[in-house]
């Protein structure tokens, strides 16, 4: 089954950790009515001023410490 953006529903953005060159967003999504799941996404600023998706990859200490309370809050909402 192929991914369909129309079936992917944002339930709630829990919060964002801002960094010098990118931000990390913690949100809750449900795909096609399935059980909600936590999404952790890194975004960076594109040259044209828009936001671009990046692989989450490695975290700095500040990013990891900022993510912990957001992940705990997201778990509490599932």
Long-range contacts (C-beta under 8 A, 24 or more apart in sequence): 4-32, 7-31, 7-32, 8-32, 11-36, 12-77, 14-70, 14-73, 14-74, 14-77, 15-70, 15-73, 17-62, 17-63, 17-66, 17-67, 17-70, 19-60, 19-62, 19-63, 21-45, 22-54, 24-56, 24-59, 24-63, 24-66, 24-67, 26-67, 26-70, 26-71, 26-73, 26-74, 27-74, 28-74, 28-77, 28-78, 35-78, 36-77, 36-78, 37-78, 38-71, 38-74, 38-75, 38-78, 40-67, 40-71
